[in-house]
């Protein structure tokens, strides 16, 4: 009896195992692409998705692990680093649009669903296989921020020789690309063979300007071997997949370059795929730069100097503004202002001739005066030596007081001896200070002075007589 029971139990477990096995085998999994099509063939530029029928893992396990392993491996070593944990739907199915590998690597692979999450593969657990073939990457070039260079001229006082000509936006898809070369052709009316250098930089901060420490990845000196020539530059830069840095193409000008228009066209860019080893031609070309107008060498040099004469000045007095210290600036207009040069209002102007010019001003109060000249013809006065300023002091007029004659008479009558001389000096001083405004006052004062002198003389004569008469009086008394 016991033997029969054991036999039945064994048969029961065997049946259950068969049922479970049948269930595992019945529920299937498949890989599909981003368009939802079932496939077992992918490229490295594709994404791998997973789908399944209902009742996966015998409708027992709802939380599962999905492994991607190298084809033929028995150990569950996921090529992505770790398995992906999934929660099955209510019908025990892989959720729709489940992406299991975004950046597949070339090779052959197995996908295994670990139903019981024990980290080991059971032969009856769902499994499928797929392969990934390498597809070489692609590259694209487009115009970056527009660079508007209106004009340039050589200026010995502000020596700027490196001019940004064009910013490019460049990108790689599918794989990293080592940039190999770039082909650039000169355009414009100027003599391109006079350009000192043609250089390509990585515009790290994407501002369209060549900044310090930005990497030079290719150059040619001189820029072109002939006018309207074409130069192929070797490049040394790895463009990472799905990145989009900016490149700057820069001209280094020659101080003796002749005037004319200068531009360029980027005709081609080539690179080598880092994974595929294939030659990759970038799309989006050709691209043209704007034209740079080169003007004659800057001849107006020096730092403008402004002098005001007289300074200080009296109210109502004319002041002469003298401009100097410039060379090669004849026929340039110098504007005089009472506000900084950025303001439009002027108080006058003069034209430079033989390094200088002058203008007469009529100031009424203290003020700061500014002289402004556009030395390089760029329609501003912000460059070296184009402005100068000086403060002018204006003294106000004071009223002159004329003393009344009666006052002088009172002073004279109260003065005796040596004091009379002092009073006379004061009167004369006041007389000169009054600038002879009234001739009659002058005559009266003169008469008063004569009177004072006569009085003094009379007093002294009388005193002398008295002294002489004293001895005679004593003598007559003795005789008596």
Backbone torsions as a table, in degrees:
resi	resn	phi	psi	omega
1	UNK	NA	-44.2	178.4
2	UNK	-64.3	-40.0	179.3
3	UNK	-62.1	-39.4	179.8
4	UNK	-66.7	-38.3	178.9
5	UNK	-62.3	-45.4	178.8
6	UNK	-61.5	-36.8	179.9
7	UNK	-64.8	-41.4	178.8
8	UNK	-66.2	-40.1	179.3
9	UNK	-63.3	-43.6	179.5
10	UNK	-60.8	-43.6	-179.9
11	UNK	-63.7	-38.4	-179.5
12	UNK	-62.6	-47.0	179.1
13	UNK	-63.7	-36.5	178.5
14	UNK	-63.9	-42.3	179.0
15	UNK	-64.0	-44.0	179.2
16	UNK	-61.0	-41.5	179.4
17	UNK	-62.4	-40.8	-180.0
18	UNK	-64.6	-42.0	179.7
19	UNK	-62.2	-44.0	179.1
20	UNK	-63.2	-42.7	-179.7
21	UNK	-62.0	-44.4	-180.0
22	UNK	-61.5	-40.0	-179.5
23	UNK	-64.0	-45.6	179.4
24	UNK	-60.3	-42.7	-177.0
25	UNK	-70.0	-33.0	-177.0
26	UNK	-67.6	-43.8	-179.9
27	UNK	-77.4	124.7	-174.9
28	UNK	-117.6	161.3	173.8
29	UNK	-125.5	151.8	179.5
30	UNK	-145.4	152.6	174.4
31	UNK	-94.5	151.0	178.5
32	UNK	-143.7	163.5	-179.6
33	UNK	-94.7	-175.9	-175.5
34	UNK	-68.1	-16.7	177.7
35	UNK	-88.6	0.4	177.9
36	UNK	86.8	6.4	-179.0
37	UNK	-87.0	132.4	177.7
38	UNK	-68.8	127.5	-178.8
39	UNK	-157.7	155.3	175.1
40	UNK	-114.9	8.1	-179.1
41	UNK	-121.2	125.7	-178.3
42	UNK	-132.7	160.7	170.0
43	UNK	-107.0	164.0	179.5
44	UNK	-64.0	-19.1	178.7
45	UNK	-87.6	-2.9	-179.0
46	UNK	-91.0	175.0	171.7
47	UNK	-120.1	145.3	-176.5
48	UNK	-105.6	127.6	178.3
49	UNK	-115.6	161.5	-178.6
50	UNK	-129.0	140.3	175.6
51	UNK	-137.5	166.9	-179.9
52	UNK	-152.2	168.0	171.7
53	UNK	-84.5	176.6	179.5
54	UNK	-77.7	165.2	176.2
55	UNK	72.8	27.9	-178.9
56	UNK	-64.4	145.3	-179.6
57	UNK	56.9	40.3	174.2
58	UNK	61.8	21.8	-179.4
59	UNK	55.9	27.9	179.9
60	UNK	-107.2	-46.5	-175.6
61	UNK	-99.2	121.2	-179.7
62	UNK	-99.7	-24.2	177.3
63	UNK	-108.1	117.5	-172.1
64	UNK	-129.9	169.2	172.3
65	UNK	-115.3	137.1	177.3
66	UNK	-112.0	123.0	-180.0
67	UNK	-107.4	142.8	166.0
68	UNK	-117.2	116.0	-177.8
69	UNK	-125.1	162.4	176.9
70	UNK	-65.1	140.5	-175.7
71	UNK	-57.8	130.5	178.0
72	UNK	94.1	-14.6	178.9
73	UNK	-69.3	142.3	177.0
74	UNK	-97.2	-24.4	178.9
75	UNK	-86.9	137.8	-179.3
76	UNK	-81.8	78.4	177.3
77	UNK	-107.0	99.6	-173.9
78	UNK	-67.3	131.4	-178.0
79	UNK	-71.6	-14.5	178.9
80	UNK	-88.3	-5.3	-178.4
81	UNK	110.3	-39.7	176.4
82	UNK	-156.6	158.7	-179.4
83	UNK	-71.7	162.7	178.0
84	UNK	-101.4	125.0	-179.6
85	UNK	-86.3	131.8	-179.0
86	UNK	-129.7	148.6	170.6
87	UNK	-105.5	121.1	-179.0
88	UNK	-71.1	159.5	178.1
89	UNK	-71.6	179.4	-179.7
90	UNK	-65.4	-20.3	177.6
91	UNK	-98.1	15.6	179.4
92	UNK	56.5	58.8	-177.8
93	UNK	-134.1	149.9	175.0
94	UNK	-62.5	130.8	179.9
95	UNK	-58.6	149.3	-179.6
96	UNK	-62.5	149.1	177.7
97	UNK	56.1	39.7	176.7
98	UNK	-84.5	109.9	179.0
99	UNK	-88.5	126.6	-178.8
100	UNK	-108.7	-12.0	178.1
101	UNK	-156.2	114.3	-177.2
102	UNK	-85.2	-33.8	-176.6
103	UNK	-128.7	74.4	-176.0
104	UNK	-67.6	149.5	177.8
105	UNK	-106.1	144.5	-177.7
106	UNK	-56.1	136.1	179.7
107	UNK	153.9	-178.9	177.7
108	UNK	-110.3	136.7	-171.1
109	UNK	-139.6	156.6	172.0
110	UNK	-115.3	141.9	173.2
111	UNK	-109.9	126.5	-177.1
112	UNK	-126.7	133.7	174.0
113	UNK	-97.2	114.6	178.7
114	UNK	-90.3	93.2	-172.7
115	UNK	-63.1	-47.1	-176.5
116	UNK	-90.6	3.5	175.4
117	UNK	53.7	40.7	179.3
118	UNK	-96.8	2.0	176.8
119	UNK	77.1	10.4	179.6
120	UNK	-132.1	147.9	-177.8
121	UNK	-89.3	128.5	173.1
122	UNK	-101.4	132.9	-174.9
123	UNK	-54.2	-21.2	-178.2
124	UNK	-95.0	-1.5	178.2
125	UNK	-76.2	149.3	-177.0
126	UNK	-57.1	140.4	-176.4
127	UNK	-153.6	144.9	172.0
128	UNK	-148.2	169.4	-177.7
129	UNK	-131.1	154.5	174.6
130	UNK	-153.8	166.2	179.5
131	UNK	-128.5	153.7	179.1
132	UNK	-125.9	121.6	175.5
133	UNK	-102.3	145.9	-178.4
134	UNK	-77.3	134.9	175.0
135	UNK	-120.0	125.3	-176.1
136	UNK	-62.6	150.4	-176.8
137	UNK	-72.4	-178.9	179.1
138	UNK	-135.2	155.9	179.4
139	UNK	-132.0	150.2	-180.0
140	UNK	-140.3	144.6	176.9
141	UNK	-125.6	138.6	175.9
142	UNK	-142.9	165.8	178.5
143	UNK	-67.4	132.2	174.1
144	UNK	-85.6	-146.3	176.9
145	UNK	-67.2	137.6	-178.6
146	UNK	-69.7	132.9	177.3
147	UNK	-105.0	116.9	-177.6
148	UNK	-105.5	94.0	175.0
149	UNK	-97.6	107.2	-178.4
150	UNK	-75.0	-50.2	-176.7
151	UNK	-158.3	163.5	177.6
152	UNK	-151.8	144.3	172.5
153	UNK	-143.7	153.6	178.2
154	UNK	-74.8	128.6	180.0
155	UNK	-128.8	111.6	-177.3
156	UNK	-63.1	-23.8	-179.3
157	UNK	-87.8	-15.1	179.3
158	UNK	-144.1	73.5	-169.5
159	UNK	-77.6	99.5	175.4
160	UNK	-117.9	111.4	-175.8
161	UNK	-106.8	-25.3	-176.5
162	UNK	-92.0	120.9	-175.1
163	UNK	-121.4	123.5	175.9
164	UNK	-70.9	127.8	-176.7
165	UNK	-106.6	-36.7	-173.7
166	UNK	-157.3	137.0	171.7
167	UNK	-109.6	130.6	179.3
168	UNK	-114.1	141.0	169.9
169	UNK	-101.1	125.2	-173.4
170	UNK	-129.8	140.7	-176.5
171	UNK	-143.6	155.7	178.0
172	UNK	-124.7	141.9	177.2
173	UNK	-129.0	142.9	175.6
174	UNK	91.2	-35.8	179.8
175	UNK	-165.1	165.5	173.0
176	UNK	-68.8	144.3	-179.0
177	UNK	-127.2	126.2	173.3
178	UNK	-85.6	113.5	-179.3
179	UNK	-62.7	133.0	-175.9
180	UNK	-103.9	-53.0	-179.5
181	UNK	-158.8	163.3	177.7
182	UNK	-136.2	137.0	-179.0
183	UNK	-108.2	123.4	-176.0
184	UNK	-127.3	129.7	-180.0
185	UNK	-113.3	136.8	179.7
186	UNK	-77.7	146.2	175.4
187	UNK	-136.3	167.1	176.1
188	UNK	108.9	173.7	-175.6
189	UNK	-86.6	-15.0	-178.4
190	UNK	-75.2	165.6	178.7
191	UNK	-85.0	99.7	-173.6
192	UNK	-66.8	-21.3	179.2
193	UNK	-68.4	-13.0	178.8
194	UNK	-87.8	-3.6	177.4
195	UNK	-76.0	127.1	-172.0
196	UNK	-67.7	-40.2	-175.4
197	UNK	-155.2	151.8	172.8
198	UNK	-122.0	123.9	-173.1
199	UNK	-134.8	151.5	177.2
200	UNK	-123.2	127.9	-179.3
201	UNK	-122.8	158.1	169.5
202	UNK	-88.2	119.2	-179.4
203	UNK	-82.7	85.8	-170.1
204	UNK	-57.0	-43.4	-177.2
205	UNK	-97.7	8.5	173.6
206	UNK	57.5	31.0	-176.7
207	UNK	-97.7	0.8	179.2
208	UNK	75.1	9.5	179.6
209	UNK	-123.2	145.6	176.8
210	UNK	-81.7	112.3	-178.4
211	UNK	-107.2	164.6	-179.2
212	UNK	-61.6	140.7	176.1
213	UNK	74.3	7.2	173.9
214	UNK	-77.1	138.9	-167.1
215	UNK	-75.4	130.2	171.9
216	UNK	-84.4	124.4	-177.1
217	UNK	-116.6	-1.4	177.3
218	UNK	-177.1	143.2	179.8
219	UNK	-157.4	161.4	176.5
220	UNK	-142.0	131.0	178.3
221	UNK	-131.1	117.3	-5.4
222	UNK	-67.8	177.1	-177.5
223	UNK	-63.6	-45.3	-177.5
224	UNK	-138.4	149.7	179.5
225	UNK	-81.7	-16.4	-179.9
226	UNK	-152.5	165.1	177.7
227	UNK	-63.0	137.4	-177.2
228	UNK	58.4	29.1	-179.2
229	UNK	-79.8	174.2	178.4
230	UNK	-126.8	136.0	-177.1
231	UNK	-123.7	134.0	173.1
232	UNK	-101.5	115.8	-179.9
233	UNK	-98.9	131.4	170.8
234	UNK	-76.9	134.7	-177.1
235	UNK	-111.8	147.7	179.5
236	UNK	-127.6	83.9	-178.1
237	UNK	-162.4	136.7	177.3
238	UNK	-101.4	121.1	-179.6
239	UNK	-93.2	114.9	-178.1
240	UNK	-73.5	145.9	179.8
241	UNK	-58.6	138.8	177.0
242	UNK	63.0	23.3	173.9
243	UNK	-109.0	160.9	-177.5
244	UNK	-140.9	66.6	178.6
245	UNK	-72.7	170.8	177.1
246	UNK	-111.0	143.8	175.5
247	UNK	-113.9	145.7	176.9
248	UNK	-114.8	129.2	173.4
249	UNK	-102.5	125.6	-169.7
250	UNK	-126.4	135.8	170.5
251	UNK	-96.3	138.6	167.3
252	UNK	-105.6	114.2	-173.3
253	UNK	-83.0	161.4	177.4
254	UNK	-103.6	136.2	-177.1
255	UNK	-62.9	-21.7	-179.4
256	UNK	-102.7	15.4	-177.6
257	UNK	-65.8	141.8	-180.0
258	UNK	-78.0	153.0	-178.5
259	UNK	-67.8	154.0	-178.7
260	UNK	156.8	-177.8	178.1
261	UNK	-99.8	138.5	-177.0
262	UNK	-132.7	132.2	177.0
263	UNK	-150.8	-172.7	179.6
264	UNK	-156.4	161.3	174.3
265	UNK	-128.3	129.2	171.9
266	UNK	-88.7	112.1	-175.3
267	UNK	-90.0	-34.6	-176.3
268	UNK	-158.6	153.3	172.2
269	UNK	-137.1	131.8	178.1
270	UNK	-125.1	150.6	175.8
271	UNK	-146.3	173.4	178.5
272	UNK	-118.5	124.9	177.5
273	UNK	-62.9	128.9	-177.6
274	UNK	-69.1	-33.1	179.5
275	UNK	-92.0	-42.0	-175.4
276	UNK	-83.6	-26.7	-174.9
277	UNK	71.4	10.3	-177.2
278	UNK	-88.8	150.3	173.7
279	UNK	-76.0	129.8	-176.1
280	UNK	-120.4	123.9	176.3
281	UNK	-97.1	127.8	-177.6
282	UNK	-78.3	142.6	178.4
283	UNK	-93.1	171.9	176.6
284	UNK	95.2	2.5	-176.2
285	UNK	-108.7	157.4	10.3
286	UNK	-85.3	163.0	177.0
287	UNK	-132.5	132.2	-178.5
288	UNK	-100.3	146.1	172.3
289	UNK	-91.3	169.4	169.4
290	UNK	-73.8	166.5	-179.7
291	UNK	-94.7	132.0	176.8
292	UNK	-97.5	124.9	179.7
293	UNK	-93.1	118.5	178.6
294	UNK	-94.3	123.8	-178.1
295	UNK	-98.3	165.8	177.2
296	UNK	-58.9	155.3	-178.4
297	UNK	-55.0	140.7	179.0
298	UNK	-63.8	121.9	-179.0
299	UNK	-107.2	-25.8	179.2
300	UNK	-77.7	108.8	-174.0
301	UNK	-126.7	165.1	177.9
302	UNK	109.5	172.3	179.2
303	UNK	-113.8	115.4	-174.3
304	UNK	-54.7	134.7	178.6
305	UNK	-119.6	138.7	-179.9
306	UNK	-122.2	130.2	177.8
307	UNK	-129.6	136.9	177.6
308	UNK	-114.1	127.7	-178.1
309	UNK	-132.9	127.7	-6.1
310	UNK	-78.9	163.3	177.0
311	UNK	-153.8	105.5	11.4
312	UNK	-71.6	160.9	178.3
313	UNK	-125.0	154.8	176.2
314	UNK	-82.8	150.4	178.4
315	UNK	-58.4	129.9	-178.7
316	UNK	87.7	-8.5	-178.7
317	UNK	-83.8	141.4	177.7
318	UNK	-72.7	143.8	178.6
319	UNK	-123.3	134.2	-179.4
320	UNK	-98.5	120.6	175.8
321	UNK	-92.0	120.5	-177.1
322	UNK	-111.4	125.4	179.6
323	UNK	-106.7	134.4	-178.5
324	UNK	-155.9	-174.1	172.1
325	UNK	78.6	19.5	177.4
326	UNK	-118.4	147.1	176.3
327	UNK	-126.2	145.5	178.8
328	UNK	69.2	22.5	-174.6
329	UNK	-114.5	14.8	-179.1
330	UNK	-55.5	141.7	-178.8
331	UNK	77.1	1.8	173.0
332	UNK	-77.9	143.8	179.3
333	UNK	-92.8	129.3	175.5
334	UNK	-107.4	121.5	178.7
335	UNK	-97.5	138.4	177.4
336	UNK	-106.7	130.4	-176.6
337	UNK	-133.7	161.3	172.7
338	UNK	-105.2	8.8	173.3
339	UNK	-135.0	162.3	-179.9
340	UNK	-52.1	158.6	-170.1
341	UNK	-63.4	-16.5	179.9
342	UNK	-73.3	-14.9	179.0
343	UNK	-86.2	147.0	-172.3
344	UNK	-79.9	-25.7	-171.7
345	UNK	-74.4	133.9	178.8
346	UNK	-115.0	157.4	170.7
347	UNK	-106.9	-6.5	178.3
348	UNK	166.9	173.9	178.5
349	UNK	-154.7	163.2	173.9
350	UNK	-146.6	159.0	-177.8
351	UNK	-104.8	128.6	-178.2
352	UNK	-69.4	131.4	173.7
353	UNK	-139.9	128.3	-179.9
354	UNK	52.1	47.4	171.7
355	UNK	76.3	4.2	-177.4
356	UNK	-154.1	166.9	171.0
357	UNK	-160.9	162.8	-176.6
358	UNK	-136.8	154.5	176.2
359	UNK	-148.6	139.2	-179.2
360	UNK	-90.0	131.8	-179.9
361	UNK	-114.2	156.0	177.0
362	UNK	-123.2	74.8	-176.7
363	UNK	-73.0	149.4	177.4
364	UNK	-119.3	-8.2	-178.3
365	UNK	-159.6	167.9	176.1
366	UNK	-59.8	141.0	-178.7
367	UNK	-163.6	161.0	172.2
368	UNK	-97.7	126.6	-179.6
369	UNK	-108.7	140.4	-177.6
370	UNK	-121.5	135.7	172.3
371	UNK	-108.7	134.4	-172.6
372	UNK	-135.0	132.3	177.8
373	UNK	-143.8	139.0	176.9
374	UNK	-92.4	93.0	-174.5
375	UNK	-68.7	-39.2	-171.9
376	UNK	-104.0	7.5	174.6
377	UNK	68.6	27.6	179.8
378	UNK	-99.5	16.5	175.0
379	UNK	65.7	27.2	170.1
380	UNK	-147.2	171.8	177.5
381	UNK	-124.4	44.8	-175.9
382	UNK	-103.1	-1.6	-174.5
383	UNK	-93.6	174.7	-175.7
384	UNK	-56.1	131.7	171.8
385	UNK	73.0	11.4	-175.8
386	UNK	-92.9	-5.2	179.1
387	UNK	-137.0	155.2	174.6
388	UNK	-154.7	152.3	-179.5
389	UNK	-144.3	156.6	179.2
390	UNK	-155.7	147.6	179.2
391	UNK	-91.4	137.8	176.7
392	UNK	-112.8	131.9	176.2
393	UNK	-104.0	128.1	178.8
394	UNK	-117.0	119.5	179.4
395	UNK	-87.0	133.7	178.8
396	UNK	-76.0	150.1	177.0
397	UNK	-71.6	146.0	176.5
398	UNK	-116.6	145.0	-179.5
399	UNK	-73.7	136.7	176.6
400	UNK	-94.2	127.8	-176.5
401	UNK	-95.4	127.5	178.2
402	UNK	-101.5	124.0	-177.9
403	UNK	-73.9	142.7	175.9
404	UNK	-74.4	146.5	-179.5
405	UNK	-56.5	-39.1	-178.3
406	UNK	-58.5	-34.4	-179.6
407	UNK	-65.9	-41.3	178.6
408	UNK	-64.4	-36.9	-179.6
409	UNK	-63.4	-43.3	179.3
410	UNK	-61.9	-42.1	179.5
411	UNK	-63.0	-40.8	-177.2
412	UNK	-65.4	-42.5	-177.4
413	UNK	-66.2	-26.2	-177.7
414	UNK	-89.2	-0.9	-173.5
415	UNK	-105.9	136.4	-179.5
416	UNK	-128.0	151.6	172.4
417	UNK	57.7	-128.8	-176.2
418	UNK	-66.2	-28.4	179.1
419	UNK	-61.9	-28.0	179.4
420	UNK	-62.6	-38.3	177.7
421	UNK	-63.0	-40.5	178.5
422	UNK	-63.9	-41.4	178.9
423	UNK	-63.3	-39.7	179.0
424	UNK	-60.2	-43.6	178.4
425	UNK	-61.4	-40.6	179.5
426	UNK	-64.3	-40.0	-178.7
427	UNK	-64.7	-45.2	179.2
428	UNK	-61.1	-41.2	179.2
429	UNK	-61.2	-44.4	179.5
430	UNK	-65.6	-34.8	179.2
431	UNK	-61.3	-45.2	178.9
432	UNK	-67.0	-35.8	-179.7
433	UNK	-64.9	-31.9	-179.3
434	UNK	-73.8	-7.4	176.8
435	UNK	60.7	30.9	175.1
436	UNK	55.4	47.2	-178.1
437	UNK	-69.2	-27.2	-176.2
438	UNK	-135.3	110.7	-176.3
439	UNK	-64.6	-29.6	-179.7
440	UNK	-71.2	-36.3	175.8
441	UNK	-62.6	-39.2	178.9
442	UNK	-61.6	-43.7	-179.4
443	UNK	-64.7	-42.4	179.9
444	UNK	-62.1	-43.4	-179.2
445	UNK	-64.8	-39.0	179.1
446	UNK	-61.6	-43.2	179.3
447	UNK	-64.0	-40.0	178.2
448	UNK	-62.3	-40.4	179.1
449	UNK	-63.3	-43.3	178.4
450	UNK	-61.1	-42.3	179.0
451	UNK	-60.8	-44.2	179.9
452	UNK	-60.9	-44.1	-179.6
453	UNK	-62.4	-42.9	179.2
454	UNK	-62.7	-40.1	178.5
455	UNK	-62.0	-45.7	-179.4
456	UNK	-61.8	-43.7	180.0
457	UNK	-62.7	-43.0	-179.9
458	UNK	-60.8	-42.7	-179.7
459	UNK	-63.4	-43.7	-178.7
460	UNK	-66.9	-38.8	178.0
461	UNK	-63.2	-46.3	179.2
462	UNK	-59.3	-41.2	179.2
463	UNK	-63.4	-40.8	-179.1
464	UNK	-65.5	-37.7	178.6
465	UNK	-63.4	-43.0	179.5
466	UNK	-61.4	-36.5	179.8
467	UNK	-67.2	-39.5	-180.0
468	UNK	-69.7	-29.2	-177.5
469	UNK	-79.3	-19.1	-177.2
470	UNK	-63.5	-47.9	-179.0
471	UNK	-63.1	-38.3	180.0
472	UNK	-62.6	-37.2	177.5
473	UNK	-64.5	-39.8	179.2
474	UNK	-67.1	-37.1	-178.5
475	UNK	-64.4	-43.7	-178.2
476	UNK	-65.4	-30.9	177.2
477	UNK	-69.7	-35.1	178.9
478	UNK	-69.4	-36.9	-179.3
479	UNK	-65.6	-36.1	177.3
480	UNK	-66.2	NA	NA
